[in-house]
Amino acid sequence: MSSKRSSFLKSQTRDLTILAVPALLLLLLLNYLPMGGLVLAFKNYRYDQGIFGSDWVGLKNFYFLFSSQDAWRITRNTVGLNLLFIVTVTAGAVYFAILLSEILHKKFIRLYQTTLFFPYFLSWPVVALIVFAFLDVDLGILNHLLGSVGIEPVMWYSEAGVWPLLLVFITFWKSIGYNTLIYYAGIMAFDRSYYEAAAVDGATVTQMRRYITVPLLIPLVTIMTLIQLGHVFHSDFGLFYMVTRDSGALYPATDVIDTYVYRSLRVVGDTGMAAAVGFYQAVVGFMLVLLANAVVRKINKENSMF
């Protein structure tokens, strides 16, 4: 009997391994082989000499980056704005998911889900055009409304101070539906006997939210937050480049690591500098995930990812 079981397990393991081979090869080709390009961060890359023929410069590219004000600006904007996105979208998604779970009529649930989820399917070029329709100096809807009440038009693409709030609002509008559905699915998987027992004991809807729904959602919220923290150093390029129309006046508030790398390649053509910034981005992002997971593991081991 044991030999038959052992043979079955070996056969099952072999079959699952064969099924996983295409995904593993794809992971190797797209995620691990390109890591060889990290060597460019330590070289003065020249096209005529190639990657491995270019001269070594050690940490010169990193020194040039961190000796300028650009490093602090792009790091502050990248981390600060992405943390704002995580906090606002997570809080909003949990709130809307709880509201959806309390709607009794299914036709209204489908309506609200579709309304919330629709912006998620819009590409960033389309979103950029929508934002431009509101913020254009001459024909924008907002300036038209301001002019109707006697207020001078605002040059939105030159006012860096308002863009952190605008970016948070745009990200919230575009991402809230996707995240809401994740938490809504989590709520639907909860054991309904908890709510039935609470109702028998006379608990109000607010008390059920506070003492049943939110505590049961914490593990899912923790995992989702840890995953998002892994991307806190990887900003959405379309949001920061297309929506802001790459306006130089907005760089103090909207310039992030991804847009900086793109301009380093497109405008300056400095491949070594771009590679150094990308390497810095990956290392710090990985450290943030480890740190966040360690904090969660310290508080509640069951909620950590590893």
QUIRA-V104913 format. One record per backbone hydrogen bond with DSSP energy under -0.5 kcal/mol. CO is the residue of the C=O (numbers start at 1). NH is the residue of the N-H. If there is no record, write none. Layout:
CO,NH
CO,NH
This chain:
1,5
2,6
3,7
4,8
5,9
6,10
7,11
8,12
9,13
10,14
11,15
12,16
13,17
14,18
15,19
16,20
17,21
18,21
18,22
20,24
21,25
22,26
23,27
24,28
25,29
26,30
27,31
27,32
28,32
28,33
32,35
33,36
34,37
35,38
36,39
37,40
38,41
39,42
40,43
42,57
42,58
43,45
44,55
46,49
46,50
49,53
50,46
50,54
55,44
57,60
59,63
60,64
61,65
62,66
63,67
65,68
65,71
69,73
70,74
71,75
72,76
73,77
74,78
74,257
75,79
76,80
77,81
78,82
79,83
80,84
81,85
82,86
83,87
84,88
85,89
86,90
87,91
88,92
89,93
90,94
91,95
92,96
93,97
94,98
95,99
96,100
97,101
98,102
99,102
100,103
104,106
105,108
105,109
106,110
107,111
108,112
109,113
110,114
111,115
112,116
113,117
114,118
115,119
116,177
117,120
117,121
118,121
119,122
123,127
124,128
125,129
126,130
127,131
128,132
129,133
130,134
131,134
131,135
132,136
133,141
134,142
134,143
135,156
136,140
140,144
141,145
142,146
143,147
144,148
145,149
146,149
146,151
147,150
154,156
155,158
155,159
156,159
158,160
159,162
160,163
160,164
162,166
163,167
164,168
165,169
166,170
167,171
168,172
169,173
170,174
171,175
172,176
175,179
176,180
177,181
178,182
179,183
180,184
181,185
182,186
183,187
184,188
185,189
186,189
187,190
190,192
191,194
192,196
193,197
194,198
195,199
196,200
197,201
198,203
199,202
204,208
205,209
206,210
207,211
208,212
208,213
209,214
212,216
213,217
214,218
217,221
218,222
219,223
220,224
221,225
222,226
223,227
224,228
225,229
226,230
228,231
229,232
231,234
233,235
235,237
236,240
237,241
237,242
238,242
238,243
239,244
241,246
242,245
244,247
247,250
248,251
250,253
250,254
251,255
256,260
257,261
258,262
259,263
260,264
261,265
262,266
263,267
263,268
264,269
264,270
269,271
270,274
271,275
272,276
273,277
274,278
275,279
276,280
277,281
278,282
279,283
280,284
281,285
282,286
283,287
284,288
285,289
286,290
287,291
288,292
289,293
290,294
291,295
292,296
293,297
294,298
295,299
296,300
300,303
301,304
